[in-house]
Amino acid sequence: MSDLYVSVPGGSVLEHPNVTLLKDGYTAFAKGDMALIRELLADDVVHRVPGRGPICGEYRTPEEVLGFYVRLFELSGGTFRAEPYSVMANDEYGAALVQTYAERPGRVLDGRGVDLFRFRDGKITEIRTLAEDQYADDAFWS
């Protein structure tokens, strides 16, 4: 049995709850629903963004994480999108393969990345965002 699904009495198979949690989070992100995203984050969440650009670093509280998301929208004039095309999760870990897109004056970011997650008690405790082309990502946000 895959970690992406759970068996229920009667032989049915359902999507793993953490897959649903991640899909709900990406939908909320697309809608700008920061209240729902806040509900999905543990109080001790950390979001790590590697690289050398101005948005790279560690965001260590739900408020810092949400502030980071708002900053992505501000810097891109509201054009930033992160659209998952594959989401996987089990009880402790998750991953989303993501297509990202954003525009800034004279620049376009159109790339792929991976968001890695850790869960505890139905909440996201850790996020790591890894760009396929870190140099292009850094250049775009600089």
Buried (B, 14 or more C-beta within 10 A) or exposed (E): EEBBEBEEEEEEEEEBEBBEBBBBBBEBBEEEBBEBBBBBBBEEBBBBBBBEBEBBBEBEBBEBBBEBBEBBBEBBEEBBBBEBEEBBBBEEBBBBBBBBBBBBEEEEBEBEBBBBBBBEEEBBBBBBBBBBEBEBBBEBBE
